[in-house]
Amino acid sequence: MTFQGQVLLPSQEALIQRLHHVASYSDQLLVLVGGQGSGKTTLLTALATDFDDSNAALVICPMHADNAEIRRKILVQLMSSPIFDDEISLAETILRVAQNQSKPLHIIIDDAHLLSKELWAECIILNQIQCAGQRIAVTLTVPPAFLADLLPQLPDSLRRQILPISIEPLSLPEREALYQTLLRYSDQNPFTPRDIVRAQLEKQTGTPQEVVTLLELALHGQSEKKSAWVQYKLALIGLCSLLITILIWFGLAQPFSDEPVLDVVTYPALDSDEFLAHGQRILTPYFKQREESLAQSLLLQAAQQADPLAGFHGETPAENESAI
């Protein structure tokens, strides 16, 4: 199945039929869940094209869009009259013109995680309103992380009104079929062995975007080279900037001049360990000599106290000799 130049795989066609059935007969808000590159926009475009018996409005929600802009994008596709107020809720506007609608309404919003909580509430209310004898179908797409964060915030009554449907990964045969189909549409024939292509496809998680990226790499081979050149260019710019910074720093720290540069002698602080060690080395010989002199003086003094005549070296008095 193809539409507007897009190719649908068997699993995608089966999912489209399931979405069509749920949107036509279920009373729940349909939420299509898939990661980036899983094909949400492709599936929604095919879904909007497949609804021949309904009046469908397909809106791809842009970032930072206000509520009035989203309402306006929806209403201009559903209403033949250009007169409406985009400041009031969608439910109120559609209820006013519902009697003039000949076909059931189906509102499809891609990237619905960018909608405000107010518009989410309006979509839930719209899903419970009937138009042309059938309930208004609302289909939204969101990433898995957004839905996991949204559901716990809703009460049980509103949570039961939401029906999540996940996009399953493509099987390996479907990845190969998509690769070969897109390759034929490209009118090019790159020399890439089928075994190498299959090995690369086996490493993927199963999203169509991965297959498209692999084909673009096989056809052009520019992404990797461009990335390597960008990295090399950034590294070269960083190295040049570093060299210029070093040269400027040396020029400021040591200006170019013929005058001799005086050596700066730095002494340690008075209370530092280096200063104390240096003083101890210098004064050690003085204190050692002083200690030896003091020891000799003490020894001589002690000897004199033990023998008072030990230090006398004179002759015997004359009167003692005449008495003998």
Disulfide bonds with the S-S distance in Angstrom:
none
